[in-house]
């Protein structure tokens, strides 16, 4: 029997390429979403990951 429940995609650090990071940072900086919304929408697990990207690339 197959498990039919949907689970969020678990990502690893390797899944976040530079283009992905810059796209997330851009959307947050433009005010399209908060960093917490970005974490949910893009399936980013770390609580401070987007904040670190904003400091580094923003």
Number of C-alpha atoms within 10 A of each C-alpha: 3 4 5 6 5 6 6 9 10 9 13 10 10 6 10 12 9 11 9 12 15 16 11 21 24 16 14 20 14 9 9 12 16 14 21 14 13 17 18 11 11 13 13 22 15 12 11 13 14 21 16 12 15 18 9 9 12 12
